[in-house]
Amino acid sequence: METTNPHPQLRAARVLLALALVAVTLAACGAAAPPAQAVLIEPAQQAQLMTGIGTNIVGQVTGADVKSVDVYVDGVKYATIDTPTAENQFDLLVPWTPPIQGAHVIQLKGLNDKGEEVVASDLVFVMAQMPPPTITPTPEATLVPPPTPEPTPQPVAEQPTATPVPNLIKVTNDFVNVRAGPGTGYERVGQLTLNQVVPVVGKSEDGAWWQIEFQGGPDGKAWVIGQYVEFSGDANAVPVVKAAPPAAVSNSPAPAATAAPAATATSDLPPSALLPYSQNMRFSPRDDIGDVPLGHDGPRSSTLVWEVNGAKRLELEIVAKPGPGTYSACQAGNLNSIRAAGFTPGQRVPLSVPSGSFPFTIEDSGYYEFTIHVVKTDNSITTIPRAVIVGCYKQS
C-alpha cells in the first residue's frame, strides 16, 4: 500500500502555527529597556554668563522608571518637569537668569513615581559676571571729518614703530578669587576661572599681586594673587600701584576675636563646597574591594576615581599593612613598588576638589589601604578608606 502526503491545507496550518510560536518566543526574549541617563547639554561646563541676562537650561533625561525631572541650581530645586516629550524621555528647555555675580552649579535629577532619585546628571559649574557697560558714541565724533593730510615735497622714511606687547594674565588654577585690594584681607568682588585671560594694569609693591581690569571692582579695577595665574608681557613696564588699607582694618582698636579671619577662609572655598556633603570613591574599571589592579602576573594597574562635595580640601594616604579578617593570609604590601604621579611613600597626596582621577601601578603583591582624608567646609574631618588586595585571596 502506498503512503500519501497530507492534505495541502493541513500542511499550511502547521506552518502558520510554527511561525506564531516563533513570534511569541522572540517577544518574550526582547531586549531589556536601556539604562536611565541624564545629560545636561547647556550651559556648558565653566560657561561664562552675564547677570541679569537670560539663558536656557537644556538637557535630556531618559529611562523607563523616570516619571519626572527636577532642575537644581546651587543645590536648591529650581523647576520640575512632569510631562515627557516621548516614551521614557524628557527633553528640557528651562529659562534661567543668573541672579548674582559669581559661581553657580546646575544639575538634573530624574525621579520615579515615588519621588525617589533614579538618575542624576554630572554637576555643571558656570560663572556669572556683570555685563560690560554700553558705550554710546558722541554726535561730535561722527560729525567731524578726518583731517586731510598735506603732501610733503620730500617724504622722509619713517622708522617702524614696535607694537607694544600687551600685559596679560591667564588663570592656571580651577579658579582664583578677585579682590578689591592686594591681599586676602580685602573684600572678594568676583572670581576668574581656568584659562581665563584679562589685561594687567598694575602690580603690588611686593610684586605678589596683579591689578587687572574688572567691572565688579572699585573704579573698574581689582586684584588677583600671582600664585594661581601666568603672566605674559613686560613685567618691568607694569606700574606699581599703592592700595589703601582694607576696609576691615581701621585705626580704632578691635576685639581680639573678630569675624574677619573666618570670612577670609570661607571666601576662598571652591564652588562645590557650597553643596551638601556627599562622597563617592571607586576604582576603575572595577568598583569593588578585591584584586583591584588587573592581572596576576607582572605589574597591576588601575585608577582611583572620586567626587566629594561639601569639602574644601582632599588628601590621599596609602599605607601597607597585613590583611585583616578573611584577608589575614595577605602580607603587607610594598609601598616602594607603587608607581603614581605625585606619590612618595609615607606622604599624603593632595587631590583636586571636588573630583578627579589618580592612575597607579603596583608591582608587588600584598594588602594596601587607600584612604581619602576630607576636610569639610565646617573644618570637621572625615575619611573614606578602601582596601586594595594584590595577588592574594581571602581565606575560605
C-alpha positions, 0 to 999 in steps of 0.5 A: 500500500502506498503512503500519501502526503497530507492534505495541502491545507493541513500542511499550511496550518502547521506552518502558520502555527510554527511561525506564531510560536516563533513570534511569541518566543522572540517577544518574550526574549526582547531586549531589556529597556536601556539604562536611565541617563541624564545629560545636561547639554547647556550651559556648558561646563565653566560657561561664562554668563552675564547677570541679569541676562537670560539663558536656557537650561537644556538637557535630556533625561531618559529611562523607563522608571523616570516619571519626572525631572527636577532642575537644581541650581546651587543645590536648591530645586529650581523647576520640575518637569512632569510631562515627557516629550516621548516614551521614557524621555524628557527633553528640557528647555528651562529659562534661567537668569543668573541672579548674582555675580559669581559661581553657580552649579546646575544639575538634573535629577530624574525621579520615579513615581515615588519621588525617589532619585533614579538618575542624576546628571554630572554637576555643571559649574558656570560663572556669572559676571556683570555685563560690560557697560554700553558705550554710546558714541558722541554726535561730535565724533561722527560729525567731524571729518578726518583731517586731510593730510598735506603732501610733503615735497620730500617724504622722509622714511619713517622708522617702524614703530614696535607694537607694544606687547600687551600685559596679560594674565591667564588663570592656571588654577580651577579658579582664583578669587578677585579682590578689591585690594592686594591681599586676602584681607580685602573684600572678594568682588568676583572670581576668574576661572581656568584659562581665563585671560584679562589685561594687567594694569598694575602690580603690588609693591611686593610684586605678589599681586596683579591689578587687572581690569574688572567691572565688579571692582572699585573704579573698574579695577581689582586684584588677583594673587600671582600664585594661581595665574601666568603672566605674559608681557613686560613685567618691568613696564607694569606700574606699581600701584599703592592700595589703601588699607582694607576696609576691615582694618581701621585705626580704632582698636578691635576685639581680639576675636573678630569675624574677619579671619573666618570670612577670609577662609570661607571666601576662598572655598571652591564652588562645590563646597557650597553643596551638601556633603556627599562622597563617592570613591571607586576604582576603575574599571572595577568598583569593588574591594578585591584584586583591584589592579588587573592581572596576576602576573607582572605589574597591576594597574588601575585608577582611583576615581572620586567626587566629594562635595561639601569639602574644601580640601582632599588628601590621599594616604596609602599605607601597607599593612597585613590583611585583616579578617578573611584577608589575614593570609595577605602580607603587607604590601610594598609601598616602594613598588607603587608607581603614581604621579605625585606619590612618595611613600609615607606622604599624603597626596593632595587631590583636586576638589571636588573630583578627579582621577589618580592612575597607579601601578603596583608591582608587588603583591600584598594588602594596601589601604587607600584612604581619602582624608576630607576636610569639610567646609565646617573644618570637621574631618572625615575619611573614606578608606578602601582596601586594595588586595594584590595577588592574594585571596581571602581565606575560605 
